[in-house]
Amino acid sequence: EKLRVSEPSNAYDFGQIINAVNANKDKAACADLLTITDPKKLPVLLSNKLEGEILLIFIQSLEHYVAGKDPGLAYQHLFYLSKAERFKVVLALLSKSEKEEVQQLFDLLSESQRDQYSLEDLESLKKVYEL
């Protein structure tokens, strides 16, 4: 059964949805969540709850469901995700294969580059993700 996702109004709601999405490894529902959530709100909604598993399901959802349809939105989410509390810590703990997944998303975004971001923007964001 597909998880129904509605726009979270606060960090608590967002956390509950993320936990459900993560427990089911439901990338489609995660993509729905990211599609209806304003990227600018991500750091606030994530609060101090960012973990490797969450970063990874976000990356996978963006790669498989969002980037193809709306690369600009995927870029915005990557950008604001990097502003979240604990981002540097979580990034440092990613394995080599997990880092490769992040790289794949960046590759996809550079291939489908649109007006919303330049390749220079993408390159500087890649540095933030230590790629």
N, C-alpha and C positions, 0 to 999 in steps of 0.2 A: 504494500500500500504506500502510495506516494505521500510524503510528508507535506502537509499544507503549511505554507509560509506566509506570514503577514508582516508588514513593516513594523519593526521593533521600535517602541517609543523611548526605551531607556536601556541602560547597560545591562540591567537584570534580565529584561525580556530577551535582549540580544544573546546574552549568555545561555539562557535556557534553550533558545532555538539552535545555537551553535552546538550545545551539548547533544541535543537530539540528532542533529545532522551528522555530527561526528560519530556518535554511537552506531548509527546505521551506515556510516561511510556513504551518505547519500549526496553525491556530487551534484546531481540535478537540482535537488532542493537547496543546496548551498548556492548554486548558481542563481536560483530564483531569489534567494535572500540578498545576494550581492547586486542583483539587477534592481531590486526595489529599495535598496539602502543607498542613501547619498554617500558617495565615497568620502566626502569631507567630514562626515560624522563618524567614520570608522575608528579613529583614535579614541574618541570619547566612548563609543559603544563598546569597544574592546576593553576599555579601562585598563587594568593591569593583568588581564586574563589571557594575553597572547601566549600560546604554547606552540611547540614544533608541529604537533598534530594539526592544530588549527591553521597555522601558516600553510601547511602542506595541502590541506583540503581546499583552502582558498585558491592556492596556485593551480591545483588540478581542476577545480571547477572553472576558474577563469580560462584555463587552457582549453578544456574540452567543450565548454558550453558558451562562454561569453566572448572570447577573443575573436572568434570567427564572425560573429554577428555584429559585435560592437567593440572593435579594438580600442577606441577612445575610452570607453568605460573601463575596460580591463586595465589600461594604462593608469587611469585615475585611481583605481583601487590599489594598484601596486605602489603608486606614489604615496597615497595616504596611509597605507599599511606600514610603510617605512617610517612613518611618524608616530606609530603606536608605541606605548610604553613596552619595554622588554624586547623590542624588535632586535636590537643588537645582540642581546643574550641568546634569543631563539635562533638567530642567524648563525651565530658561532657554533651552535650545537647540531646544525644540520649535517647529515652524512654526505659523502661524495655523491651518491646516487640521488639524494634529495636535492642537492645543489644543481645536479644535471636537469632535474625537472623544472627548476626555476629558470635555468638557462633556456630550456625548450620553449617556455612561455615567452621569454624575451625574443627568441629567434622568430617565433610566430608573429609577434608584434612588429618586428622590424620588416618582415615580409609583407604584412598587411597595413603598413604605415598609412595613416590618414592625416587629415588636416588638424586633428585635435592635439597632435604632438609631433615633434620633429625627431629625426634620427639622433640629433644632438641631445635632445631631452632624454631619449631612450638610453643613449650611451652613458649619460651622467647618472641616470637612475640605476643602471647596471652596476656602476661603481658603488653605489649605496648598498646594493645587494651583494657586494664583494665578488662580482663575476668578472 
